[in-house]
Amino acid sequence: MTGDLEIAQAAALAGAQEALRHFAVVADLPRELKADGSVVTVADRATETAIRAVLTRELPQDAVLGEEHGATGGDAGRRWIIDPIDGTALFVEGDDRWLVLVALEEQGAITAAVAVVPAQARLWWAGLGTGAYEGRVHDGRAVGHRRISVAATGPRTLESATLGVVPDWGRAPAAPLIAAADERPWPLHPPLMVARGDLDLAAQTSGQIWDFAATSLIVAEAGGCYARFDGDGRPGPGASIFARSPELRDAALKVVG
C-alpha cells in the first residue's frame, strides 16, 4: 500500500470512529436541512473535522474539499475529497449502510480511494493501477484484505442485468433505467456491490464529486467502469452509473441520456 493510500485509510478510519460515536446516540442528534433539502447533523461536521485533522497533520501542503467544510488551500495539483457521512438520510434512521468516503485527486485523476462502512465494520480501498481490495475494521484498524473484482461474466443487455439504485432521497428515481433492468434491494452501497461482483450495475441519481470520487476508482480498479449520466468519465455533480462492463455502461447511458 502506498503512502498516500495509507494516509487515506488512516483518515477514513478516524472519521469512521468519530461517526460511530454519534451513531450510538443518533436518536438524540438534532437534524438540520441544507439549502438543497438534504439532512445534516453535528455528526457530519465532526466526522469531516476528524478526517481533515489526519490529512492536514500528514500532508499540510495538500488542498482539501469536503462536503461540510468546503475547500481549503494548498497545492492545487493534489486535492483530498471527503464525504464524511455519505447517506446521512440512512444514518439518522439508524440504518447501517452509510459510508465514510475519502479520495485523493492528482492533476484531475483520482489516485487513491477509501470507503468505510463503519456500522458494518467493513472497508474498501484502491490505488490507481494497483487494484481494489476489501477488509474488515477491528478496534479502529483495518484487518485482513482480499482483492476484489467485478463479475467475470454476466448479461450483455440491460433486460437481464441486476441493478442497485441509490435514490435522491425523497425525490423521483431514475425511472427509465429501473424499468429497463432488474432492480435489487441492497444490503451494501450498490457501487461497492458492483466492485465485488454482486451486481451488474449501480445508479446514483444525484450527487456531487465527493459522492463519487472514491467509489469511481474502487469500481474501476476492480475491473468495472464509471460514468456520469452525461457520459463524462470523471466524477462530478449529477447522477452516475457504475457498471461491470463498458457494454452495460453504454447501454445504461443510452436509456438515461
C-alpha positions in Angstrom: 0.0 0.0 0.0 1.4 3.4 -1.0 1.9 6.3 1.5 -1.0 8.2 0.1 -3.3 5.3 0.4 -2.1 4.5 3.9 -2.9 8.2 4.9 -6.3 8.0 3.1 -7.1 4.8 5.1 -6.0 6.3 8.4 -8.1 9.5 7.7 -11.2 7.5 6.8 -10.9 5.2 9.8 -10.5 8.2 12.1 -13.7 9.6 10.6 -15.4 6.3 11.0 -14.6 6.2 14.7 -16.0 9.7 15.2 -19.1 8.9 13.2 -19.8 5.8 15.2 -19.6 7.7 18.4 -22.5 9.9 17.2 -24.3 6.9 15.6 -24.6 5.3 19.0 -26.8 8.2 20.1 -28.3 9.0 16.8 -31.9 9.3 18.1 -30.8 12.3 20.2 -28.9 14.2 17.4 -30.5 17.4 16.2 -31.2 17.4 12.4 -31.0 20.3 10.1 -31.9 20.8 6.4 -29.4 22.2 4.0 -30.4 24.6 1.2 -30.7 21.6 -1.2 -33.1 19.8 1.2 -30.6 17.2 2.4 -30.2 16.3 6.0 -27.1 17.3 8.0 -26.2 16.7 11.7 -23.3 17.6 14.0 -22.0 14.1 13.2 -21.3 15.1 9.6 -19.3 18.1 10.6 -17.4 16.3 13.4 -16.6 13.4 11.2 -15.2 15.7 8.5 -13.1 17.5 11.1 -11.6 14.2 12.3 -10.7 13.3 8.7 -9.2 16.7 8.0 -7.1 16.5 11.2 -5.3 13.4 9.9 -4.8 14.9 6.4 -3.6 18.2 7.5 -1.2 16.6 10.0 0.3 14.3 7.5 0.1 16.4 4.3 -0.4 20.1 5.3 0.5 21.3 1.8 -2.4 19.5 0.1 -5.8 21.0 -0.7 -8.9 19.6 0.8 -12.5 19.6 -0.4 -15.2 18.4 2.0 -19.0 18.3 1.8 -19.4 20.1 5.1 -16.4 22.5 5.4 -15.8 23.3 1.8 -12.4 23.9 0.1 -9.2 24.8 1.9 -6.0 25.9 0.2 -2.8 24.0 -0.5 -1.3 22.5 -3.6 -3.8 22.8 -6.4 -2.3 19.7 -8.1 -3.2 17.5 -5.1 -6.7 17.6 -3.6 -8.3 15.4 -1.0 -12.1 14.9 -1.5 -14.2 14.0 1.6 -17.7 12.8 2.1 -17.8 12.4 5.9 -21.1 10.6 6.0 -22.4 9.5 2.6 -26.1 8.6 3.2 -27.0 10.9 6.1 -30.6 10.0 5.5 -29.7 6.4 6.3 -27.5 7.5 9.3 -30.3 9.4 11.0 -32.7 6.5 10.7 -30.3 4.1 12.3 -29.7 2.2 9.1 -26.2 0.7 8.9 -25.5 1.3 5.2 -24.0 4.8 5.4 -20.3 5.3 4.4 -17.3 7.5 5.0 -15.5 8.3 1.8 -12.0 9.7 1.2 -10.2 10.1 -2.1 -7.1 11.8 -3.5 -7.2 13.7 -6.8 -3.9 14.4 -8.5 -3.9 16.6 -11.6 -7.5 15.8 -12.2 -7.3 12.0 -11.7 -8.4 10.0 -8.7 -5.4 8.1 -7.5 -6.3 6.8 -4.0 -9.7 5.9 -2.5 -11.1 4.5 0.7 -14.7 3.7 1.5 -15.6 2.6 5.1 -19.0 1.3 6.1 -18.5 1.8 9.9 -21.6 0.3 11.2 -20.8 -2.9 9.3 -17.1 -2.8 10.3 -16.1 -3.1 6.6 -13.9 -1.1 4.3 -12.7 -1.0 0.7 -9.8 0.8 -0.9 -8.0 1.2 -4.2 -4.9 2.9 -5.7 -4.6 3.8 -9.3 -3.1 0.9 -11.1 -2.9 -1.3 -8.0 -6.3 -3.0 -7.8 -9.2 -2.8 -5.4 -9.5 -4.5 -2.0 -11.8 -5.1 0.9 -11.2 -5.8 4.5 -12.6 -5.6 8.0 -12.4 -3.0 10.7 -11.4 -4.0 14.2 -10.6 -1.6 17.1 -10.3 1.2 14.6 -7.8 -0.6 12.3 -8.1 -2.4 9.0 -7.6 -6.1 9.4 -7.3 -8.7 6.7 -7.8 -8.0 3.0 -8.7 -9.6 -0.3 -8.6 -8.4 -3.8 -12.0 -7.9 -5.4 -13.2 -7.8 -8.9 -16.4 -7.3 -10.8 -18.2 -10.4 -12.0 -16.2 -12.0 -14.8 -19.2 -13.0 -16.8 -22.8 -11.8 -16.9 -25.6 -10.4 -19.1 -24.8 -8.2 -22.0 -28.1 -6.5 -22.1 -30.0 -4.3 -19.6 -33.0 -6.6 -19.5 -31.0 -9.3 -17.7 -28.7 -7.1 -15.7 -29.0 -6.7 -11.9 -29.2 -3.1 -10.7 -28.9 -1.3 -7.4 -30.2 2.3 -7.2 -29.2 4.9 -4.7 -32.1 7.3 -4.9 -32.1 11.1 -4.5 -33.8 10.6 -1.1 -37.4 11.8 -1.2 -37.3 12.6 -4.9 -38.0 10.6 -8.1 -35.5 7.8 -9.0 -34.0 7.1 -12.4 -37.3 5.6 -13.7 -36.3 4.7 -17.3 -33.2 2.8 -16.1 -35.2 0.9 -13.4 -37.8 -0.1 -15.9 -35.1 -1.5 -18.2 -33.1 -3.6 -15.6 -33.8 -5.9 -12.7 -33.6 -3.6 -9.6 -32.5 -5.3 -6.5 -32.5 -4.4 -2.8 -29.1 -3.6 -1.5 -27.5 -4.6 1.9 -24.4 -2.6 0.9 -23.8 0.6 -1.1 -24.5 -0.5 -4.7 -21.3 0.7 -6.4 -19.3 -1.5 -3.9 -21.6 -4.4 -4.8 -20.6 -3.9 -8.4 -16.9 -3.8 -7.4 -17.2 -7.1 -5.5 -19.2 -8.9 -8.2 -22.7 -8.8 -6.5 -24.4 -6.5 -9.1 -24.0 -5.7 -12.7 -25.0 -2.1 -12.5 -25.4 0.6 -9.9 -27.0 4.1 -10.3 -26.8 7.1 -8.1 -29.5 9.5 -9.1 -27.8 12.6 -7.7 -24.6 13.7 -6.0 -21.5 15.8 -6.0 -17.9 14.9 -6.7 -17.4 13.8 -3.1 -20.2 11.2 -3.6 -18.4 9.6 -6.5 -14.6 10.2 -6.2 -13.8 7.2 -4.0 -16.2 4.7 -5.4 -15.4 5.5 -9.0 -11.8 4.5 -8.5 -12.7 1.4 -6.5 -15.0 0.1 -9.2 -12.5 0.9 -12.0 -9.7 -0.9 -10.2 -12.0 -3.9 -9.7 -12.3 -4.1 -13.5 -15.6 -2.1 -13.9 -16.3 1.3 -15.2 -17.9 4.6 -14.1 -19.6 7.5 -16.0 -21.9 10.3 -15.2 -25.3 10.3 -16.9 -23.9 12.8 -19.4 -21.2 10.3 -20.4 -18.3 12.1 -18.7 -15.9 9.6 -17.1 -14.7 11.9 -14.4 -16.6 12.1 -11.1 -18.6 15.3 -10.7 -22.0 16.7 -9.9 -25.2 15.0 -11.2 -26.2 11.3 -11.5 -23.8 8.5 -12.1 -23.6 4.9 -13.4 -21.2 2.1 -12.2 -21.1 -0.9 -14.4 -19.5 -4.4 -14.6 -18.6 -3.8 -18.3 -18.3 -0.9 -20.8 -21.2 -2.5 -22.8 -23.6 -2.3 -19.9 -22.4 1.2 -19.0 -23.1 2.3 -22.6 -26.5 0.6 -22.7 -27.5 2.3 -19.4 -26.3 5.7 -20.7 -28.5 5.3 -23.8 -31.5 4.8 -21.6 -30.9 7.7 -19.2 -29.4 10.1 -21.8 
